[in-house]
Amino acid sequence: MKIGSIEIKNNLILGPMAGVADMAFRELCVKFGAGFTVGEMVSAKGFTMGDRKSAELLRLSDKERPAGIQLFGTDPQIMADAAKRAMAFAPDAMDINMGCPAPKVANTGAGSALMKNLPLAKEIVRAVVKASEVPVTVKFRTGWDSESICAVELAKICEGEGAAAVTVHGRTRQQMYAFPIDFDTIAQVKQAVSIPVVGNGGIRDVQSAATMFYQTGCDAIMVAQGALGKPWLFQQIAAYLNHTIVLPDPPLEQQMLYMIRHIERIVAYKGEKVGMREARKHAAWYLKGNRGAAAYRRKCGELENIEQLKQLAAEVIASQHLGEKGEKPDDDEKGKNRKEV
């Protein structure tokens, strides 16, 4: 598959997730078969004003390429300026965020709020395409709410202004992350434009990945929350789509090893203090669904170093083996008291 002049390894893409899809996680997902990744969203205004954190988020490593970066904002000129400056980080593609539902983004008129202002969205795409030296993509939802579905119109605008591909998240902003997924609108977008269309939303296993492909005819799929604590999902999806093989999850011992190596990488990039603080949520995702998961998540919130993480992993493995000998799963394992990330 190609995005403009960029050829990506396959049609499985890791989506941008603020505060989650950092360099360490992106590299790990590529190792498990993601063909393309998009970094965490960056404020164009903050970046152009010299915000150090924004610049850090734009960093890409050779281990994750080809990879794109994502910008959000409301001013076409600032977005264009940010796109020019971002070339210093040598991205393979430049993505424009028009789908983020978070109030702190949408309330400024950026992210998903741009679906309520298509003329401004058009100006932004035009400005960024003109400023960027690499292919530009745009990510958006089906619409602001069920009464204002505009994905087809917005996709045509993006194509007309030179975008190389679009990603459609099959939910409205009003839905946030609730089901169902609107496959029909994604399919309509695919029929309406000639550039690649990426289907996104609710992909958490091989069945939902296959459903996205088959019901929409999309060129690629974007996996996001489904890969949290389960980066091997890309490997499973590829095996199913290419060979109709259903790969089981790795053995628990292997999962814990992946968790440890993932978090070691976070610490290597960000230092122990910051890295372990950010690693706590990842550890909780890896442990989700195991016997006694609620208690283990509380322990994840207290992790301060890699040794404590290794001790926790050993404890989890030991407890699951005990459970196999007849202990009953707790309520958390049965699915009670769980909240969607």
Secondary structure, DSSP 8 states (H G I E B T S, - for coil): -EETTEE-SSSEEE---TTTS-HHHHHHHHHTT-SEEEEEEEEHHHHHTT-HHHHHHT---GGG-SEEEEEE-S-HHHHHHHHHHHGGG--SEEEEEE----HHHHTTT-GGGGGG-HHHHHHHHHHHHHH-SS-EEEEEEEESSTT-B-HHHHHHHHHHTT-SEEEEEEEETTTTT-S---HHHHHHHHHH-SS-EEEES---SHHHHHHHHHHH--SEEEE-GGGTT-TTHHHHHHHHHHH--------HHHHHHHHHHHHHHHHHHH-HHHHHHHHHHHHHHHHTTSTTHHHHHHHHTT--SHHHHHHHHHHHHHHHHHHTTT----HHHHTTT----
